[in-house]
Amino acid sequence: MKTDIIPVSGSEVHLQEALRQAEKVAAFEELSTRESLQLRLLTEEMMQMMHSIAGPMEGEFWIENKGREFELHLAADIRLTSGKRAKLLSASTSGKNEAARGLMGHLRDLFDRGADEDVSRFSPSMLDHGFAEMGGATSMDWEWSMIQYQNALTTSVENDEEGAREAWDELEKSVVAHAADEVKVSLKGSRVEMVIYKRLG
């Protein structure tokens, strides 16, 4: 099953529309109250990330499932150039993106980067562990996996690498890291898509 694809931005109206999609899926699939709340929570986290993006970012949201396997999708085209993005951020007090805190904050930066900028400029060194270049693609095409990130981070903590403990603490505090089975973010040119995977039941 695949829900309607709905346009989303940072507005409260779009948050409510996305939550309605989650509720429809929960009702159609006859999810328990607990399972429905999990689906709603993941939708809310994804939409809050969208809400925190600086500038006129617009995207699309939908949910897919095969039986008890659910996927929440958020996709957007990055239209801002680095110059326009810098101009937007200069309006903030610090001149930088204040929302880049925690796991979702760092992943949110991938949506908010300039269309002409490489992903490496917007991923902290620890977050880099989850990235893999996509086979046969250009150097701008990447995929980040939460599971790969967790595995690499475990090794980094064991080796006492700089910044590893702080990154691990951020991951431990992340609602999404605890609620989701996997999170993937793919970058293909100016197209960025986040998919949250969750098996319910």
C-alpha positions in Angstrom: 0.0 0.0 0.0 1.1 3.5 -0.7 -0.6 6.6 0.6 -1.2 9.8 -1.3 1.9 11.8 -1.9 1.3 15.1 -0.1 3.3 18.3 -0.5 5.0 19.5 2.7 6.9 22.5 4.0 7.6 23.7 7.5 4.0 24.8 8.0 1.8 23.5 10.8 -0.9 22.7 8.2 1.4 20.3 6.4 2.4 18.7 9.8 -1.3 18.0 10.4 -1.8 16.6 6.9 1.2 14.2 7.4 -0.2 13.1 10.7 -3.5 12.4 9.1 -1.8 10.2 6.6 -0.2 8.2 9.4 -3.6 7.9 11.1 -5.2 6.6 7.9 -2.6 4.0 7.5 -2.9 2.9 11.1 -6.7 2.6 10.7 -6.5 0.7 7.4 -3.9 -1.7 8.7 -5.7 -2.1 12.0 -2.7 -1.2 14.1 -2.9 -1.3 17.9 -2.9 1.9 19.9 0.8 1.5 20.7 1.7 0.8 17.0 -0.3 3.7 15.9 1.5 6.0 18.3 4.9 4.7 17.1 3.9 5.5 13.4 2.7 8.9 14.5 5.8 9.6 16.5 8.1 8.8 13.6 6.0 11.0 11.3 6.1 13.8 13.8 9.9 13.6 14.1 10.3 13.7 10.3 8.0 16.7 10.0 9.7 18.6 12.9 12.9 18.2 11.0 11.3 19.7 7.9 9.9 22.5 10.1 13.4 23.4 11.3 14.8 23.9 7.8 15.7 27.5 7.0 14.4 28.9 3.7 11.6 28.1 1.3 12.1 24.3 1.3 9.3 22.3 0.0 9.0 18.5 -0.3 6.8 15.5 -0.5 5.7 13.0 2.2 4.2 9.6 1.9 4.0 6.2 3.6 4.4 2.8 2.1 3.9 -0.6 3.6 4.0 -4.3 2.8 2.2 -6.1 5.6 3.8 -5.0 8.8 6.9 -3.4 7.2 6.4 0.4 7.0 8.4 3.1 5.2 8.0 6.8 5.8 9.3 8.9 2.9 10.3 12.6 2.8 11.8 13.8 -0.5 12.8 17.3 -1.7 14.7 19.0 -4.5 17.4 21.3 -3.2 17.0 24.5 -5.3 19.1 26.9 -3.3 22.6 27.7 -4.4 25.2 28.0 -1.7 25.1 31.8 -2.1 21.4 32.0 -1.5 21.6 29.6 1.4 24.4 31.8 3.0 22.2 34.8 2.6 19.3 33.2 4.3 21.5 32.0 7.2 23.1 35.4 7.6 19.7 36.6 8.8 20.1 34.4 12.0 22.0 35.9 14.9 24.9 33.6 14.6 25.0 33.3 10.9 24.7 29.5 11.0 22.0 27.0 11.2 20.9 26.7 14.9 18.9 23.5 14.4 22.0 21.3 13.6 21.9 19.6 17.0 21.5 15.9 17.6 21.1 13.1 15.0 18.0 14.6 13.3 19.6 18.0 13.3 22.7 16.8 11.4 20.6 14.8 9.0 18.4 17.9 8.5 21.5 19.8 7.3 21.6 17.4 4.3 18.3 18.7 3.2 19.3 22.3 3.8 22.7 22.3 2.0 23.2 24.3 -1.1 22.3 22.5 -4.4 25.9 23.2 -5.6 27.7 22.0 -2.5 29.1 18.6 -1.7 27.6 16.6 1.1 30.9 16.4 3.0 30.7 20.1 3.9 27.5 19.4 5.8 28.2 16.1 7.6 30.3 16.2 10.8 33.2 13.8 10.8 31.4 11.2 12.9 28.3 11.3 10.7 30.5 10.5 7.7 30.8 6.9 9.0 27.3 6.2 7.8 27.9 7.4 4.2 28.5 5.2 1.2 29.0 6.4 -2.4 26.4 4.9 -4.6 27.7 2.6 -7.3 28.0 4.0 -10.8 26.9 7.4 -9.6 28.6 10.8 -9.5 30.6 12.0 -6.5 27.5 14.0 -5.4 25.4 10.8 -5.1 25.5 9.3 -1.6 23.5 7.2 0.8 23.6 7.4 4.6 22.5 4.5 6.8 21.8 4.7 10.5 22.7 1.0 11.0 26.1 1.5 9.2 26.6 4.7 11.3 25.8 2.8 14.6 28.2 0.0 13.7 31.0 2.3 12.7 30.4 4.5 15.8 30.7 1.5 18.1 34.2 0.8 16.7 35.1 4.5 17.0 34.0 4.6 20.7 36.0 1.4 21.4 39.1 3.0 19.8 38.5 6.2 21.8 38.4 8.4 18.7 38.0 12.1 19.1 34.3 13.1 19.1 33.1 9.5 19.1 31.7 9.6 22.7 29.8 12.8 22.0 28.3 11.4 18.8 27.3 8.2 20.6 25.5 10.2 23.3 23.6 12.2 20.6 22.6 8.9 19.0 21.4 7.5 22.4 19.2 10.6 23.0 17.7 10.4 19.5 14.0 9.5 19.5 14.3 8.2 15.9 17.3 6.0 16.7 15.3 4.2 19.4 11.9 4.1 17.5 13.1 3.2 14.0 14.6 0.0 12.7 16.6 1.9 10.1 16.9 5.4 8.6 18.4 6.1 5.2 19.1 9.4 3.5 20.0 9.3 -0.2 21.4 12.2 -2.2 21.2 12.1 -6.0 22.2 15.4 -7.5 19.8 18.0 -6.1 17.3 15.3 -4.9 17.4 14.3 -1.3 15.2 11.6 0.3 14.9 10.3 3.8 13.3 7.0 4.5 12.4 5.7 8.0 11.9 2.0 8.2 9.8 0.4 10.9 8.4 -3.1 11.4 5.3 -3.1 13.6 3.9 -6.1 15.3 
